[in-house]
Amino acid sequence: MASRLNPYLSFNGDARQAMEFYKEVFGGTLNLNSYGEFGQADAPNADKIMHGMLETTSGFTLMGADNPPGMESEQGSSYSVSLSGDDDGELRGYWEKLSEGGSVSVPLEKQMWGDVFGMCTDRFGVPWMVNISTEE
């Protein structure tokens, strides 16, 4: 899989409704995974969306999720730019350059869903997410 760049939207509890709306607008295939599906079944946000991805026949990819408790954001400032793919070297290279001089909020390391993932804000204040897919 080639690396891809796409927006990642953050929501304060209504990601499911928003992503379903975008599916109505753009069509395509929508996949939603809740926090409960990723080992947090007893958490208060178990039914909220941890990761959603809409892929359209026009080639658009839109991702989104509900913010975890304590990380709510203001409407209109709730986005990240997501880099994803399976080329470990390429994506780690992007991560190193993007995080240099910025701040890292989630270190680039293996996560509970099996991929390597990290979040940083570059030196210009743009939030980035990097996800390196691993073989199943």
C-alpha positions in Angstrom: 0.0 0.0 0.0 1.3 3.4 -0.9 1.5 6.1 1.8 -1.4 8.5 1.8 -2.2 11.9 3.3 -5.7 12.8 4.4 -7.6 14.8 7.0 -8.5 13.4 10.4 -11.3 15.1 12.2 -11.9 15.1 16.0 -15.3 15.2 17.6 -16.6 15.7 21.1 -18.9 12.7 21.2 -20.8 12.9 17.9 -18.2 11.2 15.5 -20.6 8.4 14.6 -23.3 10.8 13.5 -20.9 13.1 11.7 -19.2 10.2 9.8 -22.5 8.7 8.9 -23.5 12.1 7.6 -20.3 12.4 5.5 -21.1 8.9 4.1 -24.5 10.2 3.0 -22.9 13.2 1.3 -19.9 11.4 -0.4 -21.0 7.8 -0.5 -18.5 5.0 -0.2 -17.6 2.6 2.5 -17.6 3.6 6.2 -15.8 1.6 8.9 -16.3 2.6 12.5 -14.5 1.1 15.6 -15.5 2.0 19.1 -13.2 2.4 22.2 -15.0 -0.7 23.6 -13.8 -2.8 20.6 -10.2 -1.9 21.5 -10.1 -3.1 25.1 -12.0 -0.3 26.8 -15.4 -2.1 27.1 -16.0 -0.8 30.7 -14.9 2.8 30.0 -17.6 5.5 30.0 -16.8 6.2 26.3 -16.9 2.5 25.2 -19.6 3.3 22.6 -17.8 6.3 21.2 -15.7 6.1 18.1 -12.0 5.5 18.5 -11.4 5.4 14.7 -13.6 5.9 11.7 -12.6 5.9 8.1 -14.7 6.8 5.0 -13.3 5.7 1.6 -15.2 6.9 -1.4 -15.4 5.8 -5.0 -14.0 9.2 -6.0 -10.8 8.5 -4.1 -11.5 10.6 -1.0 -10.5 9.3 2.4 -11.9 11.0 5.5 -11.0 9.8 9.0 -12.5 10.9 12.3 -12.9 9.9 16.0 -14.3 11.1 19.3 -11.8 12.7 21.6 -11.1 10.7 24.7 -12.4 12.3 28.0 -10.2 15.3 29.0 -9.1 16.0 25.4 -12.1 17.9 24.1 -11.5 20.5 21.5 -13.2 23.6 20.2 -15.4 23.3 17.2 -13.5 24.4 14.0 -10.1 23.6 15.5 -10.6 19.8 15.6 -8.4 18.3 12.9 -5.1 16.5 12.3 -3.4 15.5 9.1 -3.0 11.8 8.9 -0.2 9.9 7.2 -0.7 6.2 6.9 0.6 3.2 5.0 2.9 0.2 5.4 6.3 1.6 4.4 8.0 1.8 7.8 11.1 3.6 6.6 9.2 6.2 4.6 6.7 7.0 7.3 9.3 7.0 10.1 11.3 9.5 8.0 8.3 11.8 7.8 7.7 11.4 11.5 11.3 12.4 12.4 11.1 15.5 10.2 7.6 16.6 11.3 8.3 16.1 15.0 11.7 17.9 15.0 11.3 21.3 16.6 7.7 20.5 17.4 6.0 18.6 20.3 5.2 14.9 20.6 1.9 14.0 22.3 1.9 10.3 21.5 5.3 8.7 20.8 5.6 6.7 17.6 5.3 3.1 19.0 3.2 0.0 18.7 -0.4 0.5 19.8 -3.2 -1.8 21.1 -4.6 -2.3 17.6 -1.3 -3.6 16.4 0.0 -0.8 14.3 2.8 1.7 15.1 1.2 5.1 15.7 2.2 8.5 16.9 0.9 12.1 17.2 2.9 15.3 17.1 2.5 19.0 16.4 5.0 20.4 14.0 6.9 23.6 14.6 4.2 25.6 12.8 1.4 24.3 15.0 -0.1 21.7 12.6 -1.2 18.5 14.3 0.0 15.2 12.6 -0.8 11.5 13.1 1.4 8.8 11.6 0.1 5.2 11.4 2.4 2.4 10.1 0.3 -0.6 9.3 1.7 -4.0 10.3 1.1 -7.4 8.8 -1.8 -9.3 10.4 
